[in-house]
Amino acid sequence: MWRVIPCLRSPFLIQIQARGLAAKKNVPEPKFTQSAAFQGRGSRGMPQFKPDYYSSDAYGNKKVLSALGSILAVVIYFGFLRESSDLDEIWNAPPHILTSNLERKMLREQIKQAQEKGMDTALLRAQLEYVDVKEEALRIQFEQKTRQQERRNQQA
């Protein structure tokens, strides 16, 4: 094969043989359907689909059963098998007992800190004795509220 290349120095056209192109033989090109680039339809006209495990129905069913089983296990444990603990006693205790016990604990800690610093604890001890009176008042108030709620529930 010959190629014409214009030369800028001379007005003549020089013809040069391209050696690489002349040496090639005619190699038949492969069909597109046989090449690695082909990802279309197969021989039957159906698209080639390779399902994986995570998109299968079996995996979806196992996932749902696993979630339901986990929820059931939690319900059984907390509903039937778990023994009562200190937290259950705190949650079920009336509010007047909780508040008075908390206040007693705080006052005892303040008395202890005041004694370590050498301060007078007479006022703190008086407050600690007054907690019993406050607890009784809160108990009465709590009982009145529960009675009112019971009456409303009976009327409804």
Buried (B, 14 or more C-beta within 10 A) or exposed (E): EEEEEEEEEEEEEEEEEEEEEEEEEEEEEEEEEEEEEEEEEEEEEEEEEEEEEEEEEEEEEEEEEEEEEEEEEEEEEEEEEEEEEEEEEEEEEEEBBEBBBEBBEEBEEBBEEBEEEEEEBEEBEEBBEEBEEBBEEBBEEBEEEEEEEEEEEEEE
